[in-house]
Amino acid sequence: MMAGSRKLVLVTGATGNMGRAVVDELLGTPDMAVRVLVRSEEKNHPVIRRLRKKEGVDFAWGDLTDAASVERAVAGVDVVLHMGALVSPLADTLPPALVEKVNVGGTRNVVEAIRRQPNADAIRLVYIGTVAQTGSRNAPIHWGRTGDPIRVGYNGHYAATKAKGEAVVAESGLKHWVSIRQTGMAHFDLWRTSGPIMFHNPVNGVMEWSTMQDSARLMAGVCKDGVPTRFWRHFYNIGGGVQARLVNHQFLVKSMDAMGIRDFRKILRPNWQATRNFHGQWYIDSDRLEELVPYRHFSLEAFFAELPKHIPWALRAFSRLFPGVIHKQIKRMSEAPGGSMHWIATGDKIHTDAYFGSLEEWRKLPESWDDFTFADPSSTPAGLDHGYDDAKAKDQWTIADLRQAAEFRGGRCHTTELGDPYAPVDWECSVGHRFAMSPNLYLAGGHWCPQCQTDIDQYEKAAATNPFFAQVWPGPSAGSAVS
């Protein structure tokens, strides 16, 4: 419903890095009114205290896991921007049941609340997914697009629940939903990131970044009039395009320089960094989102130029003058519980195998950067095989396409007639599980068997019988042989 002459937009996850930027962008957009769903215990959160001083913000006090408070928040809105979730690295340290309750159950509550509105078909639901849903994609499979296999990493509770939440949205029957998978988002608090997760990211991995400013502009854009009808009921990758495609060692150079560290090789060691089990890819299809809802205006180059202004001068000066001290601090962090060197020192085979392949593979990594080969992955897009003619529009899909896709996944399509591509049909996976799923989610979303796709213990078995999934499992290493 319009708030006066303005659209009313509900934002979940308003205290997160993306959420706070989105709220600010909406407040600066004419004809937009904002409602935020906030837990009562967050009333004194700095972001909420700031927002309470602004005009045009309505507060719905409640919790994503409480259906009644979600329904109150949804009542009367025109758009729901659902960014609220427990995210990594926190989500991967919490009980999986709690992460599922928030990320999947909360999404289900949002969908059900919209369904109960008298104008449900008119309400827009924007679900924020994640690049982590498609997992580790080191070269030479570093080019990705929607429709690639869902594939979570070890200990990937966050990615698994975001994939499940995406399925809830895609199978909702709503007329105006979209799933937008967020990539690495460059924001001005990145310099605060520390802890074990800093050792999970392969130096030779890749990422097509987006900036906080562009992500916020996109969210405001999907709320406006004039969004093409063909935009809805689909899956997209956020990305900054060619200028935002970096190898992780290139990102390290730029981000460390902003913090006053002229050479990251003085503070890190190559065998501290994981060589797999971390998400990231360059996108074949990110320009498609830009064409439908233009949002790119704050480049990664502009971000790095601005970043030093948001880092305390004293920290930058100290880092520049005393890199040896920083090196010792980071070394201790790598040796602390959860750190990569702690896994090696304590014989933690599970984590060592997940992030390095094996102890033997870790031992092959050089200790000195002088012996490390920095990757330069191919800049020529090369997509995975989806097992059917994915150039076809959805309204051109046939039973033959569905059967061909199912066979490439080692399974079967048991449906004899294809009507609405958004309505569930009957499938069987390569290990015999029967399930219902819409062709849209199966083909365009890259989802496959709900029982197998987020259960990493089943991946070896699945890859042996599912050529579609075998393209990404176990996946290549992003390590470096001694030169």
DRENFI-157716 format. One line per field, with one value per residue (C-alpha): residue number from 1; residue in one letter; chain; z, x negated, y. Coordinates in Angstrom, 2 decimals, decimal comma. Example, Ala and Ser with C-alpha at 12.3 -4.5 7.8 and 13.67 -1.06 7.14 Angstrom:
% residues 2
i [1:2] .
aa [A:S] .
ch [A:A] .
up [7,80:7,14] .
east [-12,30:-13,67] .
north [-4,50:-1,06] .
***
This chain:
% residues 483
i [1:2:3:4:5:6:7:8:9:10:11:12:13:14:15:16:17:18:19:20:21:22:23:24:25:26:27:28:29:30:31:32:33:34:35:36:37:38:39:40:41:42:43:44:45:46:47:48:49:50:51:52:53:54:55:56:57:58:59:60:61:62:63:64:65:66:67:68:69:70:71:72:73:74:75:76:77:78:79:80:81:82:83:84:85:86:87:88:89:90:91:92:93:94:95:96:97:98:99:100:101:102:103:104:105:106:107:108:109:110:111:112:113:114:115:116:117:118:119:120:121:122:123:124:125:126:127:128:129:130:131:132:133:134:135:136:137:138:139:140:141:142:143:144:145:146:147:148:149:150:151:152:153:154:155:156:157:158:159:160:161:162:163:164:165:166:167:168:169:170:171:172:173:174:175:176:177:178:179:180:181:182:183:184:185:186:187:188:189:190:191:192:193:194:195:196:197:198:199:200:201:202:203:204:205:206:207:208:209:210:211:212:213:214:215:216:217:218:219:220:221:222:223:224:225:226:227:228:229:230:231:232:233:234:235:236:237:238:239:240:241:242:243:244:245:246:247:248:249:250:251:252:253:254:255:256:257:258:259:260:261:262:263:264:265:266:267:268:269:270:271:272:273:274:275:276:277:278:279:280:281:282:283:284:285:286:287:288:289:290:291:292:293:294:295:296:297:298:299:300:301:302:303:304:305:306:307:308:309:310:311:312:313:314:315:316:317:318:319:320:321:322:323:324:325:326:327:328:329:330:331:332:333:334:335:336:337:338:339:340:341:342:343:344:345:346:347:348:349:350:351:352:353:354:355:356:357:358:359:360:361:362:363:364:365:366:367:368:369:370:371:372:373:374:375:376:377:378:379:380:381:382:383:384:385:386:387:388:389:390:391:392:393:394:395:396:397:398:399:400:401:402:403:404:405:406:407:408:409:410:411:412:413:414:415:416:417:418:419:420:421:422:423:424:425:426:427:428:429:430:431:432:433:434:435:436:437:438:439:440:441:442:443:444:445:446:447:448:449:450:451:452:453:454:455:456:457:458:459:460:461:462:463:464:465:466:467:468:469:470:471:472:473:474:475:476:477:478:479:480:481:482:483] .
aa [M:M:A:G:S:R:K:L:V:L:V:T:G:A:T:G:N:M:G:R:A:V:V:D:E:L:L:G:T:P:D:M:A:V:R:V:L:V:R:S:E:E:K:N:H:P:V:I:R:R:L:R:K:K:E:G:V:D:F:A:W:G:D:L:T:D:A:A:S:V:E:R:A:V:A:G:V:D:V:V:L:H:M:G:A:L:V:S:P:L:A:D:T:L:P:P:A:L:V:E:K:V:N:V:G:G:T:R:N:V:V:E:A:I:R:R:Q:P:N:A:D:A:I:R:L:V:Y:I:G:T:V:A:Q:T:G:S:R:N:A:P:I:H:W:G:R:T:G:D:P:I:R:V:G:Y:N:G:H:Y:A:A:T:K:A:K:G:E:A:V:V:A:E:S:G:L:K:H:W:V:S:I:R:Q:T:G:M:A:H:F:D:L:W:R:T:S:G:P:I:M:F:H:N:P:V:N:G:V:M:E:W:S:T:M:Q:D:S:A:R:L:M:A:G:V:C:K:D:G:V:P:T:R:F:W:R:H:F:Y:N:I:G:G:G:V:Q:A:R:L:V:N:H:Q:F:L:V:K:S:M:D:A:M:G:I:R:D:F:R:K:I:L:R:P:N:W:Q:A:T:R:N:F:H:G:Q:W:Y:I:D:S:D:R:L:E:E:L:V:P:Y:R:H:F:S:L:E:A:F:F:A:E:L:P:K:H:I:P:W:A:L:R:A:F:S:R:L:F:P:G:V:I:H:K:Q:I:K:R:M:S:E:A:P:G:G:S:M:H:W:I:A:T:G:D:K:I:H:T:D:A:Y:F:G:S:L:E:E:W:R:K:L:P:E:S:W:D:D:F:T:F:A:D:P:S:S:T:P:A:G:L:D:H:G:Y:D:D:A:K:A:K:D:Q:W:T:I:A:D:L:R:Q:A:A:E:F:R:G:G:R:C:H:T:T:E:L:G:D:P:Y:A:P:V:D:W:E:C:S:V:G:H:R:F:A:M:S:P:N:L:Y:L:A:G:G:H:W:C:P:Q:C:Q:T:D:I:D:Q:Y:E:K:A:A:A:T:N:P:F:F:A:Q:V:W:P:G:P:S:A:G:S:A:V:S] .
ch [A:A:A:A:A:A:A:A:A:A:A:A:A:A:A:A:A:A:A:A:A:A:A:A:A:A:A:A:A:A:A:A:A:A:A:A:A:A:A:A:A:A:A:A:A:A:A:A:A:A:A:A:A:A:A:A:A:A:A:A:A:A:A:A:A:A:A:A:A:A:A:A:A:A:A:A:A:A:A:A:A:A:A:A:A:A:A:A:A:A:A:A:A:A:A:A:A:A:A:A:A:A:A:A:A:A:A:A:A:A:A:A:A:A:A:A:A:A:A:A:A:A:A:A:A:A:A:A:A:A:A:A:A:A:A:A:A:A:A:A:A:A:A:A:A:A:A:A:A:A:A:A:A:A:A:A:A:A:A:A:A:A:A:A:A:A:A:A:A:A:A:A:A:A:A:A:A:A:A:A:A:A:A:A:A:A:A:A:A:A:A:A:A:A:A:A:A:A:A:A:A:A:A:A:A:A:A:A:A:A:A:A:A:A:A:A:A:A:A:A:A:A:A:A:A:A:A:A:A:A:A:A:A:A:A:A:A:A:A:A:A:A:A:A:A:A:A:A:A:A:A:A:A:A:A:A:A:A:A:A:A:A:A:A:A:A:A:A:A:A:A:A:A:A:A:A:A:A:A:A:A:A:A:A:A:A:A:A:A:A:A:A:A:A:A:A:A:A:A:A:A:A:A:A:A:A:A:A:A:A:A:A:A:A:A:A:A:A:A:A:A:A:A:A:A:A:A:A:A:A:A:A:A:A:A:A:A:A:A:A:A:A:A:A:A:A:A:A:A:A:A:A:A:A:A:A:A:A:A:A:A:A:A:A:A:A:A:A:A:A:A:A:A:A:A:A:A:A:A:A:A:A:A:A:A:A:A:A:A:A:A:A:A:A:A:A:A:A:A:A:A:A:A:A:A:A:A:A:A:A:A:A:A:A:A:A:A:A:A:A:A:A:A:A:A:A:A:A:A:A:A:A:A:A:A:A:A:A:A:A:A:A:A:A:A:A:A:A:A:A:A:A:A:A:A:A:A:A:A:A:A:A:A:A:A:A:A:A:A:A:A:A:A:A:A:A:A:A:A:A:A:A:A] .
up [0,00:-0,62:2,45:1,36:-2,14:-1,27:-1,60:1,75:1,82:4,58:5,23:7,23:8,32:8,62:11,07:8,71:6,40:3,38:5,27:6,73:3,32:1,75:4,35:3,80:0,02:0,35:2,64:-0,04:-2,76:-3,51:-2,88:-0,58:3,03:5,07:7,70:9,43:11,31:14,42:17,46:20,67:22,11:19,26:20,26:21,42:18,40:16,97:13,59:15,18:17,45:14,36:12,39:15,23:14,74:11,06:9,46:7,20:9,19:10,79:13,29:13,48:16,67:16,31:15,19:11,90:13,76:15,16:12,50:14,20:14,35:10,75:9,63:11,46:9,74:6,29:6,63:4,22:2,49:-1,24:-1,20:1,13:0,94:2,86:3,84:7,43:8,20:10,38:8,17:8,07:9,94:12,93:11,32:10,83:14,55:15,80:16,20:12,72:14,04:15,09:11,74:9,99:12,22:11,34:7,72:6,49:9,03:8,94:5,15:5,32:7,75:5,32:2,43:4,44:5,69:2,12:1,03:3,68:2,40:0,28:-2,43:-2,26:-6,04:-6,13:-3,29:-4,41:-2,46:-2,96:-1,38:-0,89:-1,51:-1,58:-3,81:-1,11:-2,41:-5,29:-3,17:-4,08:-7,74:-8,17:-11,68:-14,21:-13,19:-11,88:-14,34:-13,04:-13,72:-12,23:-13,06:-11,94:-9,31:-5,72:-3,81:-0,24:1,53:4,59:7,71:5,38:7,50:6,15:2,48:3,03:4,75:2,17:-0,58:1,31:1,86:-1,84:-2,58:-0,19:-2,11:-5,59:-4,81:-3,00:-5,80:-5,41:-8,60:-7,83:-6,21:-7,13:-5,65:-5,93:-4,87:-3,20:-3,92:-1,87:-0,89:-0,44:2,50:4,64:7,71:5,90:7,70:10,96:9,69:11,63:13,18:11,62:8,53:7,20:6,64:4,76:1,60:-1,03:-2,28:-5,82:-5,59:-7,42:-6,68:-8,72:-6,11:-5,66:-3,58:-0,72:-2,61:-5,75:-3,75:-2,02:-5,31:-6,75:-3,84:-4,23:-7,97:-7,65:-5,51:-8,20:-10,98:-14,38:-13,38:-16,40:-15,94:-17,11:-14,11:-11,67:-10,70:-11,56:-10,04:-10,48:-9,47:-8,17:-9,53:-10,56:-14,00:-15,58:-13,39:-10,23:-11,17:-9,08:-8,08:-4,28:-4,20:-6,19:-3,65:-0,85:-2,42:-2,68:0,69:2,63:0,99:2,22:5,75:5,46:4,65:1,52:0,98:2,34:1,89:4,94:7,24:5,73:4,70:1,71:3,67:6,16:3,55:2,57:-0,99:-1,25:0,50:0,05:-2,35:-5,15:-8,92:-11,85:-13,42:-16,99:-16,32:-13,91:-16,74:-17,18:-13,83:-14,70:-17,96:-16,20:-13,14:-13,66:-10,41:-11,11:-10,29:-7,47:-8,82:-6,89:-7,84:-6,26:-3,18:-2,70:-3,20:-0,46:1,96:3,70:4,89:6,95:8,65:11,73:10,85:13,82:12,66:9,15:10,45:12,86:10,14:7,79:10,37:12,15:9,71:11,77:14,76:12,58:11,22:14,73:15,66:12,59:13,13:16,65:15,20:12,72:15,62:17,80:17,80:14,45:12,71:9,88:11,71:14,72:12,49:11,37:14,85:16,46:13,69:12,86:9,81:9,13:8,74:7,09:4,46:3,91:3,42:2,00:0,52:2,90:5,16:2,29:0,04:2,72:3,02:-0,68:-0,14:-0,02:3,20:1,32:-1,19:-3,29:-4,15:-4,63:-8,05:-8,19:-10,43:-13,46:-14,33:-17,81:-18,54:-21,25:-19,92:-19,91:-18,45:-16,98:-18,87:-17,61:-19,49:-21,71:-24,14:-21,56:-24,26:-24,44:-22,70:-19,96:-22,01:-24,66:-22,34:-23,25:-21,54:-23,58:-21,97:-18,49:-19,20:-20,72:-17,68:-15,29:-17,13:-16,96:-13,21:-13,17:-12,44:-14,10:-14,73:-14,11:-15,41:-18,74:-19,27:-18,77:-17,98:-15,69:-15,30:-11,79:-10,62:-9,05:-11,08:-10,10:-10,20:-9,09:-8,22:-9,09:-5,82:-5,98:-3,92:-5,27:-4,88:-6,26:-7,61:-10,20:-13,51:-12,83:-9,61:-11,07:-14,36:-13,89:-10,19:-10,32:-7,48:-7,61:-4,97:-1,73:0,33:-1,40:-2,45:1,04:2,60:1,99:3,29:0,21:-2,29:-3,18:-3,92:-5,82:-7,98:-9,02:-10,53:-11,33:-14,18:-13,56:-9,98:-10,80:-12,65:-9,28:-6,89:-5,37:-7,35:-8,10:-5,58:-5,57:-4,12:-5,69:-6,49:-5,71:-8,73] .
east [0,00:-1,21:-2,23:-0,48:-1,90:-4,99:-5,84:-6,27:-9,34:-9,99:-13,67:-14,88:-18,50:-18,74:-21,66:-23,93:-26,49:-24,22:-21,02:-22,17:-23,36:-20,04:-18,00:-20,06:-19,65:-15,89:-15,60:-17,32:-15,00:-11,87:-8,52:-9,92:-8,94:-10,86:-9,81:-12,46:-11,90:-14,06:-14,38:-13,55:-16,97:-18,51:-16,83:-20,17:-22,12:-24,05:-22,31:-18,86:-19,64:-20,68:-17,59:-15,25:-16,36:-15,40:-12,06:-10,44:-11,39:-8,76:-9,87:-8,27:-9,55:-9,77:-11,76:-12,01:-11,37:-8,06:-5,36:-3,00:-5,53:-6,57:-2,95:-2,53:-5,66:-4,48:-0,98:-0,47:-3,86:-4,55:-8,01:-9,90:-13,70:-14,61:-18,28:-17,92:-19,92:-22,59:-25,67:-29,22:-31,48:-29,10:-26,53:-29,10:-29,91:-26,31:-24,10:-22,83:-19,26:-19,39:-20,79:-18,06:-15,37:-16,41:-17,48:-14,94:-12,13:-12,36:-12,12:-9,13:-7,46:-8,02:-6,53:-3,50:-2,90:-2,88:-0,51:1,98:2,11:5,13:2,79:0,26:-0,17:-1,26:-3,82:-7,43:-9,71:-13,44:-15,43:-19,16:-21,02:-24,76:-27,66:-28,40:-25,47:-27,67:-30,78:-34,44:-35,07:-38,82:-40,30:-39,74:-36,04:-36,13:-33,53:-29,99:-26,36:-22,98:-21,92:-25,28:-25,00:-24,22:-27,28:-28,01:-31,35:-32,43:-30,81:-28,70:-25,57:-25,11:-25,28:-23,06:-20,33:-20,47:-19,96:-17,01:-15,58:-15,93:-13,90:-11,16:-10,91:-11,11:-8,40:-6,16:-3,67:-4,10:-3,98:-6,72:-9,70:-13,36:-16,50:-19,62:-22,81:-25,18:-28,87:-31,75:-30,56:-33,23:-32,26:-34,19:-34,31:-36,18:-39,36:-37,78:-37,52:-39,80:-39,76:-40,07:-38,03:-40,94:-42,85:-40,00:-40,32:-42,73:-45,31:-44,76:-40,96:-38,80:-35,88:-33,77:-33,03:-30,22:-30,44:-28,14:-26,97:-26,05:-24,27:-22,17:-21,39:-20,22:-17,87:-16,36:-16,08:-13,98:-11,50:-10,85:-8,30:-9,46:-11,17:-10,66:-8,13:-10,71:-12,91:-10,66:-10,67:-14,31:-17,80:-20,63:-24,25:-25,28:-28,65:-30,53:-31,47:-34,89:-36,44:-35,45:-36,94:-40,03:-42,20:-42,34:-46,04:-45,15:-42,46:-44,99:-47,39:-44,73:-43,06:-46,31:-47,68:-44,63:-45,48:-49,06:-50,63:-52,70:-53,45:-51,13:-53,93:-55,61:-52,75:-51,29:-52,75:-51,51:-51,01:-48,70:-46,02:-43,52:-43,60:-39,92:-36,52:-35,90:-33,40:-34,09:-33,80:-33,73:-30,31:-29,34:-25,89:-26,24:-25,77:-22,25:-21,19:-22,74:-20,77:-17,45:-17,94:-20,96:-22,89:-26,63:-27,93:-30,48:-33,33:-35,77:-38,49:-36,44:-35,95:-39,68:-40,34:-37,82:-38,68:-41,70:-39,46:-37,48:-40,48:-42,00:-45,14:-47,01:-46,30:-47,51:-50,68:-51,43:-50,90:-53,21:-55,98:-55,81:-54,84:-56,85:-54,59:-51,52:-53,06:-53,51:-49,93:-48,54:-50,80:-49,40:-45,91:-46,66:-47,84:-44,79:-41,76:-40,02:-43,18:-44,80:-48,06:-46,11:-44,59:-48,05:-49,59:-46,79:-46,36:-42,86:-42,36:-38,77:-39,60:-42,98:-41,38:-38,51:-40,67:-43,91:-42,93:-45,15:-48,16:-50,32:-48,92:-49,54:-53,17:-53,63:-52,81:-55,84:-56,71:-58,17:-56,50:-59,66:-58,56:-54,88:-53,26:-50,54:-47,71:-46,45:-43,22:-41,77:-39,74:-37,78:-34,35:-33,82:-30,58:-29,67:-27,39:-23,80:-22,73:-20,09:-19,75:-19,94:-19,69:-15,97:-13,49:-11,46:-8,28:-10,09:-11,09:-9,72:-9,46:-12,50:-14,53:-13,49:-14,35:-17,68:-18,56:-17,50:-19,56:-22,63:-22,08:-21,99:-18,28:-14,89:-11,98:-8,75:-6,43:-4,71:-3,30:-4,88:-2,64:-3,72:-7,54:-7,04:-4,89:-6,53:-6,95:-8,18:-11,93:-14,27:-17,92:-20,92:-20,75:-17,01:-15,45:-12,06:-11,14:-8,92:-10,53:-9,63:-11,54:-12,46:-14,30:-15,81:-17,04:-17,42:-18,32:-20,75:-19,03:-18,95:-18,03:-17,01:-18,36:-21,73:-22,59:-23,31:-24,66:-28,40:-28,69:-26,72:-28,81:-31,29:-28,47:-26,52:-29,49:-30,00:-26,51:-25,69:-27,78:-26,21:-27,50:-30,77:-31,87:-32,33:-33,21:-35,69:-36,92:-40,46:-42,94:-44,04:-47,44:-50,84:-53,56:-57,12:-58,48] .
north [0,00:3,51:5,52:8,69:9,08:7,06:3,38:1,66:-0,58:-3,11:-3,80:-6,79:-6,87:-3,09:-3,22:-5,17:-3,61:-3,93:-3,17:0,13:1,33:0,31:2,20:5,34:5,02:4,59:7,60:9,66:8,36:10,42:8,77:6,06:5,42:2,86:0,36:-1,73:-4,98:-4,78:-7,02:-5,18:-6,00:-3,98:-0,73:0,64:-0,56:2,44:2,08:2,02:4,97:6,93:5,91:6,87:10,46:10,44:11,19:8,64:5,54:3,33:0,70:-2,73:-4,30:-8,05:-11,06:-12,92:-16,17:-14,88:-15,21:-12,76:-9,92:-10,57:-10,35:-7,04:-5,74:-6,85:-5,41:-2,52:-2,62:-2,44:-4,01:-6,35:-6,25:-9,39:-9,11:-10,29:-13,44:-14,96:-14,66:-15,98:-16,21:-16,07:-18,38:-21,12:-21,19:-21,33:-24,41:-25,33:-25,54:-21,88:-20,75:-22,74:-21,24:-17,70:-18,02:-20,55:-20,24:-16,45:-16,44:-18,77:-16,35:-13,47:-15,45:-16,56:-13,02:-11,71:-14,47:-13,39:-9,81:-8,83:-7,50:-10,35:-10,50:-6,86:-7,00:-7,27:-9,64:-9,25:-12,07:-11,61:-14,84:-15,32:-16,32:-18,91:-20,98:-22,15:-22,67:-22,94:-22,12:-21,86:-21,67:-23,12:-23,19:-19,62:-18,28:-18,69:-17,85:-18,59:-22,12:-23,51:-26,26:-25,40:-26,58:-25,54:-25,73:-27,66:-26,17:-24,04:-23,64:-20,13:-21,15:-24,18:-22,19:-19,40:-21,98:-23,42:-19,94:-19,20:-22,33:-21,18:-17,91:-19,45:-22,02:-19,52:-18,97:-15,20:-13,16:-10,65:-12,32:-12,26:-13,81:-11,68:-13,44:-11,04:-11,39:-10,04:-6,57:-3,91:-1,71:0,74:-1,52:-4,29:-3,28:-4,43:-8,01:-10,32:-13,75:-17,20:-16,35:-14,29:-17,54:-19,23:-17,16:-18,55:-16,07:-17,33:-17,45:-14,92:-12,64:-10,26:-7,62:-5,17:-2,03:-1,18:1,89:-0,05:-2,74:-0,10:1,62:-1,70:-2,31:1,14:0,57:-2,59:-0,63:1,97:1,98:0,83:-2,43:-4,75:-7,53:-10,08:-9,18:-11,02:-14,71:-15,18:-15,45:-12,94:-12,42:-9,01:-7,97:-4,87:-6,19:-6,35:-3,62:-5,49:-8,87:-9,42:-12,32:-12,34:-11,42:-8,28:-7,41:-7,98:-5,48:-2,78:-3,33:-3,67:-0,53:1,38:0,21:1,41:-1,96:-1,47:-5,16:-7,85:-10,40:-8,87:-9,82:-13,03:-16,36:-18,37:-21,58:-19,87:-19,32:-22,02:-23,28:-24,34:-24,37:-20,65:-19,13:-16,69:-16,46:-14,08:-13,74:-14,41:-12,96:-10,02:-7,51:-8,86:-7,43:-4,07:-4,01:-4,62:-2,39:-0,10:0,28:0,52:3,97:3,56:1,46:-0,70:1,78:4,58:2,43:1,89:5,60:6,40:3,58:5,20:8,05:5,51:3,90:5,60:7,50:6,04:2,48:3,23:4,87:2,02:-0,59:1,27:1,70:-1,65:-4,43:-6,90:-6,35:-6,85:-10,05:-11,45:-10,59:-12,32:-15,34:-15,73:-15,47:-18,27:-20,44:-19,76:-22,11:-21,85:-20,66:-22,58:-23,23:-24,48:-27,16:-28,24:-28,15:-30,14:-32,68:-31,48:-33,67:-32,57:-28,87:-29,52:-31,75:-29,30:-26,21:-27,66:-31,03:-32,97:-32,55:-33,75:-31,01:-28,39:-29,52:-28,79:-25,10:-22,82:-21,03:-18,07:-15,80:-16,09:-19,62:-18,82:-18,47:-15,82:-16,94:-15,05:-16,91:-16,78:-13,65:-15,46:-16,49:-20,24:-21,51:-24,87:-27,24:-27,04:-30,13:-28,54:-25,63:-22,85:-20,18:-20,93:-18,65:-20,32:-20,24:-22,28:-25,11:-28,52:-31,88:-32,88:-30,06:-31,16:-34,78:-33,85:-31,71:-34,48:-37,08:-34,81:-34,73:-38,51:-38,58:-38,58:-36,25:-38,17:-35,46:-36,07:-32,58:-29,18:-26,25:-23,42:-23,43:-22,02:-24,95:-28,03:-31,21:-34,67:-35,44:-38,19:-37,59:-39,74:-41,68:-42,31:-39,50:-38,36:-34,70:-31,96:-28,78:-26,18:-26,31:-22,69:-23,54:-26,72:-25,31:-21,54:-21,68:-24,59:-26,43:-30,20:-32,80:-30,99:-33,90:-34,04:-30,49:-29,10:-32,32:-32,29:-35,85:-36,94:-35,00:-37,75:-40,17:-37,53:-36,54:-40,17:-40,32:-36,68:-35,14:-31,72:-31,64:-33,41:-30,25:-28,50:-31,33:-31,68:-28,69:-27,48:-26,13:-22,50:-23,31:-22,88:-25,35:-24,39:-22,58] .
***
